[in-house]
């Protein structure tokens, strides 16, 4: 029997698993030191999804009076199982007590992520950040009211 999915605040002991997911998920992963820094500075904005081990994470912060989703990744073996949605719902709930809007940047070519965000009421703002990612790909800005 599979244990229930737990969404909780990041702990220092989660760092190795988060780093492994980051490397598996992105062509230009954040390094260990930056992920540790987010763990220290974002408080309950850095959450993990666990089922015996960390299967995904989401980092959010309050920036300029708005909620900002910095990064989200799910272990490639566990994608399309609801983990990303669970992380997103929890992050939005945590932000809702402090801000009225959330925004994020997403790779222009990441159609699966764009669909996930649209499913959760994010709208494309029309803003495109050219060359946002290290490989030169642009980012689309999306936002939603909380």
Buried (B, 14 or more C-beta within 10 A) or exposed (E): EEEEBEBEBBEEEBBEBBBBBBBEBBEEBBEBEEBBEBBEEBEEBBBBBBBEEBBBBBBBBBEEEBBBBBBBBBBEEBBEBEBBBBBBEBBBEBBEEEBEEBBBBBBBEBEEBBEBBEEBEBEBEEEEEEEBBEEEBBBBBBBBEB
